[in-house]
Amino acid sequence: MKVKYLGILLLALLAFYGCDDNTGTLGMSMLPNSDNITTRTTNDFEVITRSILVDSVYSKTSTGYIGRFTDPDPEGFGNYEASFLAELNCTDEFTFPAVYKESEDGKSGTGTMVKDEVEKIQLVVYYSSWFGDSISPCRMSAYELNDKWLQVRNNPDEYRYTNINAKAYHDESNLLGRKAYTAYDTSVPDSVRNATDSNGNSTYYPNIVFPLSKDFGNRILKLNREHKEFFANADAFINNVFKGVYLKTDYGDGTILYVDRVDLQMQFQFHYVDSLGVKLTKKVTDKNGEAGTDSVYSATAVAFASTKEVIQANKFENSEILANKAKEEGWSYLKSPAGIFTEATMPYNQIAEELANDTLNAVKLTFTNYNQENNKKYEFSMSAPETVLLLRKKDMNSFFVNNELTDNVTSFVATHNNVETNQYTFKNVARLVSACINEKKAARQKAKEAAGASWDETAWETEWANNEGKDWDKVVLIPVVVTYDTSSSTSSMIGIQHDLKPTYAKLKGGNPDNGGNPLKIEVTYTSFNN
């Protein structure tokens, strides 16, 4: 009978904690008093937190970040600089249009280009949004990547982290151009900025244009005519024609652009032709009735562009002030991009010891951040990360490299409640606690069986804590961006990446030995008292 009643209680508890954060006893009227089964909630378990400095993060994104930003708060995080490199994609078997050639009888023709040369070529950087001061004057430099890039592009470890050695992959001699800009281009008239298509969609796309030399464009055109194999696919194009571009800021502060795409656009002159391919001439317009010259027009097309199929890599550089902020005690920080995470030490040992004969039902873990008053004091201050990821410290790198999603066992996400509580709340991490406790039990049992009569509990605990179990009880809180598939009626998570936008939060907690106040986790468990 006791087993039967206990099963009913546990089912009720699972349903209860799946949809509600409240705690307390549940369903006790279902059980005879003689069984004396109770559900309790305790806040006796402490979580110690600290800041950990992260010099780089794994970054696989199609967004490029460029600019420089200095925290306006004198006691803030200092400055950081963002730059990126991008390869340009080439469609398979790409060819430029042919030059017009008329048949001997003049009744047909092939090709459309007026002459075999480029009219104009330009590199265009498109961005849809930015962070910081929209009218702060800045200047951007564009470089063609050098041969050293070709030696590392097949090794993701060399470029997928935000401390990529970008200086090694470009030379001053490969400068394509420099362009001054402001994020909000005041030279664009409202008629252009507010223009829409027939569906009401905006046709204006903020951009920065680098005019390039015609010689540069003609070199690409000539290679296409003489070496079709160089344009067979993206790899062939990158290895033989154009390795890619590195974009960095060399003047200005206060603005970070979020770049969506980089295009290499080329303009040519073309003949108007009829259905047989014969070039058309202008109508008679002069007073003598003589026909004009051949009718031609100019057209610009995106020849090559940065896409998800080719490599794009971001680089972030932080000032030394960031390292000093990570050393502060009595609280912890979150700072993106590639800055500071919060590490939490979970009381697994204490829970395993004190609740050894009980059933763990729910564990609620909450991180509360201080009010960020400086956001109101300074016009362009950073806000708190919108979404954070909680996972085991030992998985903090592999999770992103393997493009994993949360499993609600060893990894969870929470959204910042900036209206009511100013908190990140993980409603139930009981499965994480149980998984880690059972992991240590299994390791201990295996070691004990191997040791036999020579088993030494104290020695094993020390060995475990210094080696295999070094980060066993550690979890980290990381600012992230979560992508959802919204194509169906029920959205589903399809991706989690590091948040590469400027954000920060100062979290309550810390180590009591250093003046901090450890977090309290809310543990709910079921006890059976005979």
C-alpha positions in Angstrom: 0.0 0.0 0.0 2.8 2.4 0.8 4.4 2.0 -2.6 1.0 2.5 -4.3 0.4 5.8 -2.5 3.9 7.0 -3.1 3.5 6.5 -6.8 0.3 8.5 -6.8 2.0 11.3 -5.0 5.0 11.4 -7.3 2.7 11.6 -10.4 0.9 14.5 -8.8 4.1 16.3 -8.0 5.5 16.0 -11.5 2.3 17.5 -13.0 2.4 20.2 -10.3 6.0 21.3 -10.8 5.8 21.2 -14.6 3.5 24.3 -14.6 3.9 26.2 -11.3 6.7 27.6 -9.2 4.8 27.5 -5.9 6.1 25.1 -3.2 4.6 23.4 -0.2 2.8 20.1 0.5 0.6 18.5 -2.1 -2.0 15.8 -2.0 -1.6 14.8 1.5 -5.3 14.1 1.9 -4.9 11.3 -0.5 -2.8 9.3 2.0 -3.6 7.6 5.3 -2.1 9.3 8.3 -0.2 6.2 9.2 2.0 6.4 6.1 3.3 9.9 7.1 4.6 10.9 3.7 5.4 14.6 3.5 6.7 17.1 0.9 9.0 19.8 2.2 10.7 22.9 0.8 14.0 24.2 2.1 16.3 27.1 1.3 19.2 25.8 3.4 21.5 25.0 0.4 23.9 27.7 -0.7 25.4 28.4 -4.2 28.6 30.3 -4.3 29.2 32.4 -7.4 32.1 34.2 -9.0 33.1 35.9 -12.3 35.3 34.1 -14.8 37.1 36.0 -17.5 36.6 34.6 -21.1 39.1 35.8 -23.6 37.3 34.3 -26.6 34.2 32.4 -27.5 33.2 30.1 -30.3 31.5 32.1 -33.0 29.7 30.7 -36.0 27.4 33.4 -37.3 26.5 35.2 -40.5 26.5 38.6 -38.7 29.7 40.7 -38.8 30.5 43.1 -36.0 32.6 46.2 -36.6 33.3 49.3 -34.6 34.7 50.5 -31.3 32.8 51.2 -28.1 34.0 52.7 -24.8 31.7 52.2 -21.8 30.7 55.8 -20.7 30.7 54.7 -17.1 34.1 55.6 -15.6 33.8 52.5 -13.4 32.6 50.3 -16.2 34.1 47.8 -18.6 36.5 50.0 -20.6 36.5 49.7 -24.3 36.3 47.0 -26.9 36.8 46.8 -30.6 35.1 44.6 -33.1 36.2 43.6 -36.6 35.6 40.7 -39.0 36.7 38.9 -42.1 34.5 37.4 -44.7 34.9 35.2 -47.8 32.8 35.8 -50.8 30.8 33.0 -52.4 30.9 32.1 -56.0 28.1 30.2 -57.6 29.0 27.0 -59.3 30.4 27.4 -62.9 30.1 31.1 -62.7 30.7 33.1 -66.0 30.3 36.7 -66.9 28.0 37.6 -69.9 29.7 37.3 -73.3 30.7 40.3 -75.5 28.2 41.0 -78.3 29.2 39.4 -81.7 27.0 39.9 -84.7 26.7 37.2 -87.5 28.2 37.8 -90.9 24.9 38.5 -92.5 23.9 40.9 -89.7 20.6 39.0 -89.0 21.6 37.5 -85.6 24.0 37.9 -82.8 25.4 36.4 -79.6 26.3 38.0 -76.3 25.2 41.3 -74.9 28.2 43.1 -73.4 29.4 46.2 -75.3 33.1 45.6 -74.5 35.1 43.2 -72.5 35.8 45.4 -69.5 34.3 46.5 -66.3 32.5 49.8 -66.1 32.5 50.1 -62.3 33.2 47.8 -59.3 32.5 48.4 -55.6 32.5 46.6 -52.3 29.2 47.2 -50.4 28.8 46.6 -46.7 25.1 46.2 -45.7 23.8 46.5 -42.1 20.3 46.7 -40.7 21.0 47.8 -37.1 23.7 49.0 -34.8 24.5 49.7 -31.1 25.5 53.1 -29.7 25.6 56.6 -31.2 24.1 56.6 -34.6 25.8 59.9 -35.7 29.2 59.3 -34.2 31.8 59.9 -37.1 33.7 56.7 -37.9 36.0 55.3 -40.6 36.2 51.8 -41.9 39.1 50.2 -43.8 38.8 47.2 -46.1 41.6 44.8 -46.9 41.9 41.8 -49.2 43.0 38.7 -47.3 46.5 37.4 -48.0 47.9 34.0 -48.8 48.3 33.1 -45.1 44.5 32.9 -44.9 44.5 30.1 -47.4 46.8 28.1 -45.1 44.4 28.1 -42.2 40.9 28.4 -43.7 40.4 24.6 -43.5 41.2 24.5 -39.8 38.2 25.9 -37.8 40.2 26.1 -34.6 42.2 28.9 -36.3 39.3 31.2 -37.0 36.1 30.1 -35.2 37.1 31.8 -31.9 36.8 35.5 -31.4 40.5 35.9 -30.6 41.4 35.1 -34.2 44.7 36.5 -35.3 43.2 38.7 -38.0 46.4 40.8 -38.3 48.2 37.8 -39.8 45.7 37.6 -42.6 45.9 41.0 -44.1 48.7 43.4 -45.1 48.6 47.2 -45.5 49.6 46.7 -49.2 46.3 44.9 -49.7 44.2 47.9 -48.7 41.1 48.1 -50.9 39.9 51.4 -49.5 38.8 53.5 -46.6 35.4 55.1 -46.1 34.1 57.6 -43.5 30.6 57.0 -42.3 27.9 57.4 -39.6 25.5 54.6 -38.7 22.6 56.8 -39.5 23.5 58.4 -42.9 22.1 61.9 -42.8 22.9 62.4 -46.5 20.1 60.0 -47.5 16.9 61.9 -48.2 13.7 60.9 -46.5 12.1 60.0 -49.8 14.8 57.3 -50.2 14.9 56.2 -46.6 11.1 55.7 -46.3 10.5 54.3 -49.8 8.6 51.0 -50.0 7.8 48.4 -52.7 4.3 47.4 -53.8 4.0 45.2 -50.7 4.9 47.9 -48.3 8.4 46.6 -47.6 11.2 49.1 -47.2 13.5 49.3 -50.2 16.2 51.2 -48.4 19.1 49.2 -46.9 21.8 51.1 -44.9 25.2 50.5 -46.5 28.7 51.7 -46.8 30.2 51.7 -50.3 33.9 51.2 -51.2 34.6 52.2 -54.8 37.4 49.9 -56.2 39.7 50.4 -59.2 38.6 49.2 -62.6 41.9 47.4 -62.9 40.8 45.2 -59.9 37.6 44.4 -61.7 39.2 43.7 -65.0 41.6 41.3 -63.4 38.7 39.2 -62.1 36.9 39.4 -65.5 40.1 38.3 -67.4 40.6 35.4 -65.0 37.0 34.3 -65.7 37.6 34.4 -69.5 40.9 32.5 -69.3 40.4 30.1 -66.3 36.9 28.8 -66.0 38.1 26.3 -63.4 38.8 29.2 -61.0 35.1 29.9 -60.9 33.9 26.3 -60.7 32.8 26.7 -57.0 33.4 28.9 -54.0 36.6 27.1 -52.9 38.2 27.5 -56.3 37.3 31.2 -56.4 38.7 31.9 -52.9 41.9 30.0 -53.6 42.6 31.5 -57.0 40.7 34.7 -57.5 39.7 36.6 -54.3 40.5 35.3 -50.9 38.1 37.5 -49.0 37.9 40.8 -47.2 38.9 42.0 -43.7 36.9 45.0 -42.4 38.1 47.0 -39.4 37.5 50.5 -37.8 40.5 52.8 -37.8 38.8 56.0 -36.5 35.9 56.8 -34.2 34.2 55.5 -31.1 30.7 54.8 -29.8 29.2 52.7 -32.6 29.1 49.0 -33.4 27.5 48.0 -36.7 25.8 44.7 -37.1 26.7 43.7 -40.7 24.3 41.4 -42.6 26.2 41.0 -45.9 29.2 42.1 -47.9 28.8 42.3 -51.7 31.2 42.7 -54.5 29.2 44.5 -57.2 30.3 44.9 -60.8 28.8 47.2 -63.5 29.0 46.6 -67.3 27.5 48.1 -70.4 25.1 46.0 -72.5 23.4 46.3 -75.8 19.7 46.2 -76.1 19.0 43.2 -78.4 15.9 41.8 -80.1 14.6 38.2 -79.9 17.2 37.1 -82.4 20.0 38.7 -80.4 20.5 41.5 -82.9 21.5 44.7 -81.3 19.0 47.5 -81.4 19.8 51.0 -82.6 18.3 54.3 -81.3 15.5 55.8 -83.2 16.1 58.6 -85.7 16.1 61.8 -83.5 18.3 64.4 -85.2 17.0 67.0 -87.7 18.8 65.3 -90.6 17.0 62.0 -90.1 20.2 60.1 -89.3 20.1 57.1 -86.9 21.8 57.5 -83.6 24.5 55.2 -82.2 23.8 51.7 -80.9 21.4 51.8 -77.9 23.3 50.6 -74.7 22.6 50.6 -71.0 24.6 50.0 -67.8 23.6 47.4 -65.3 25.1 46.6 -61.9 24.8 43.1 -60.4 26.1 41.3 -57.3 28.8 39.1 -58.7 30.0 37.7 -55.4 28.7 38.0 -51.8 29.3 36.8 -48.3 26.8 34.0 -47.5 26.4 31.2 -44.9 28.1 28.8 -47.2 31.5 30.5 -46.8 33.5 31.5 -43.8 32.9 34.6 -41.8 34.9 35.2 -38.6 34.6 37.9 -35.9 37.3 39.3 -33.8 36.8 41.1 -30.4 39.5 42.9 -28.4 38.7 44.0 -24.8 40.8 46.5 -22.7 42.6 45.3 -19.6 39.9 46.8 -17.5 37.7 43.8 -18.2 40.1 41.5 -16.4 40.0 43.8 -13.3 36.2 43.7 -13.3 36.3 39.9 -13.3 38.4 40.0 -10.1 35.9 42.0 -8.1 34.4 40.1 -5.2 31.1 40.1 -3.4 29.1 39.7 -6.7 29.6 38.4 -10.2 29.2 39.7 -13.7 27.9 38.8 -17.1 29.5 40.7 -20.0 29.3 40.1 -23.7 30.7 39.8 -26.2 33.5 37.4 -25.2 34.0 38.9 -21.8 32.8 37.6 -18.5 30.6 34.6 -17.5 29.3 33.8 -14.0 30.4 30.5 -12.5 28.2 28.8 -9.7 29.3 26.1 -7.4 26.4 23.8 -6.7 25.9 22.1 -3.3 25.6 18.5 -4.7 27.5 16.9 -1.9 25.4 18.5 0.7 22.1 17.6 -1.0 23.3 14.0 -1.5 24.2 13.7 2.1 21.2 15.4 3.7 18.5 14.1 1.3 20.0 10.6 0.8 16.7 8.9 1.9 14.4 11.3 0.2 13.0 11.9 -3.3 14.2 15.1 -5.0 11.2 16.8 -6.7 12.3 20.3 -7.7 15.3 22.6 -7.5 14.7 26.3 -8.3 17.8 28.4 -9.0 17.5 32.2 -9.4 20.1 34.8 -10.3 19.1 38.4 -9.4 20.9 41.3 -11.0 21.4 44.7 -9.4 19.5 47.7 -10.8 21.6 49.1 -13.6 21.1 52.8 -12.8 23.9 53.7 -15.2 21.6 52.7 -18.1 19.5 55.8 -17.2 22.5 58.0 -16.4 24.3 57.5 -19.7 22.7 57.6 -23.1 24.4 54.7 -24.7 24.9 52.3 -21.8 24.6 48.5 -22.2 21.5 46.6 -21.0 21.3 43.2 -19.4 21.5 40.1 -21.6 18.0 39.1 -22.7 18.6 35.3 -22.6 21.2 33.2 -20.7 22.3 29.6 -20.9 23.0 27.5 -17.8 25.1 24.4 -18.3 27.9 22.4 -16.8 31.3 24.1 -16.9 32.9 21.1 -18.5 30.5 21.5 -21.5 30.8 25.3 -21.9 33.0 24.9 -25.1 31.7 21.7 -26.7 28.1 22.8 -26.4 28.6 25.5 -29.0 31.2 23.7 -31.1 28.7 20.8 -31.5 25.8 23.2 -32.1 23.8 21.6 -29.3 20.4 22.5 -28.0 19.2 22.5 -24.4 18.1 19.1 -23.0 16.8 20.4 -19.6 19.0 17.9 -17.9 22.4 19.5 -18.1 21.6 22.6 -20.0 18.8 25.2 -19.6 17.8 28.7 -20.9 16.1 31.5 -19.1 14.9 35.0 -20.1 15.6 38.1 -18.2 12.5 39.4 -16.3 13.3 43.1 -16.4 9.8 44.2 -15.5 8.9 42.5 -12.3 11.8 40.7 -10.6 15.0 41.7 -12.5 16.0 38.0 -12.4 17.0 35.0 -14.5 15.0 32.1 -13.0 15.6 28.4 -13.7 12.4 26.9 -12.4 13.5 23.3 -12.0 17.1 22.0 -12.4 16.4 18.9 -10.3 17.4 16.6 -13.2 20.8 18.4 -13.3 21.3 17.8 -9.6 20.3 14.2 -9.8 22.5 13.5 -12.9 25.6 15.0 -11.2 25.1 13.2 -7.9 24.6 9.9 -9.8 27.6 10.5 -11.9 29.8 10.8 -8.8 28.2 7.7 -7.2 29.0 5.7 -10.3 32.6 6.9 -10.4 33.0 6.1 -6.7 31.6 2.6 -7.1 33.8 1.9 -10.1 36.9 3.0 -8.2 35.9 1.1 -5.1 35.5 -2.1 -7.0 38.8 -1.7 -8.7 40.6 -0.9 -5.4 39.2 -3.8 -3.5 40.6 -4.2 0.0 42.9 -1.2 -0.5 40.0 1.2 -0.9 40.6 4.6 0.8 37.6 6.9 0.8 39.4 10.0 1.8 42.2 9.5 -0.8 39.7 8.9 -3.5 37.7 12.1 -2.7 40.9 14.1 -2.9 41.9 12.5 -6.2 38.4 12.9 -7.6 38.3 16.6 -6.7 41.6 17.4 -8.3 41.1 15.5 -11.5 38.0 14.0 -13.0 35.7 15.8 -10.6 37.5 19.2 -10.8 34.5 21.0 -12.3 31.9 18.4 -11.4 29.9 20.8 -9.2 30.4 23.9 -11.4 27.8 25.4 -13.8 28.2 28.6 -15.8 25.8 31.3 -16.9 26.4 32.5 -20.4 24.7 35.3 -22.4 23.2 33.7 -25.6 20.9 34.3 -28.6 18.3 31.6 -29.2 16.9 31.0 -32.6 13.4 29.6 -33.1 11.6 28.1 -36.1 8.4 30.0 -36.4 7.2 28.6 -39.7 4.7 26.4 -37.9 2.0 27.1 -35.3 4.3 25.9 -32.6 7.8 27.5 -32.6 10.7 25.2 -31.8 14.3 25.9 -30.8 16.7 25.4 -33.7 19.9 27.1 -32.5 21.8 28.6 -29.6 24.8 30.9 -30.1 26.9 33.2 -27.9 25.5 36.7 -27.7 27.9 38.9 -29.6 26.2 42.2 -28.9 27.3 44.6 -26.1 25.5 43.6 -22.8 26.2 43.3 -19.1 24.7 42.5 -15.8 25.9 42.7 -12.2 24.5 39.7 -10.3 24.0 39.3 -6.6 25.9 36.5 -4.9 29.6 35.9 -4.4 31.7 34.0 -1.8 31.0 34.6 1.9 34.8 34.4 2.5 35.1 37.6 0.4 32.1 39.6 1.6 29.6 38.0 -0.7 26.2 36.6 0.0 25.7 33.1 -1.5 22.6 32.4 -3.5 19.9 30.2 -1.9 18.4 27.5 -4.0 14.9 26.3 -3.3 14.8 22.5 -3.0 11.5 20.6 -2.7 11.7 16.9 -1.8 9.4 14.1 -0.6 10.1 12.2 2.7 8.7 8.9 3.8 8.8 8.7 7.6 8.0 5.2 9.0 
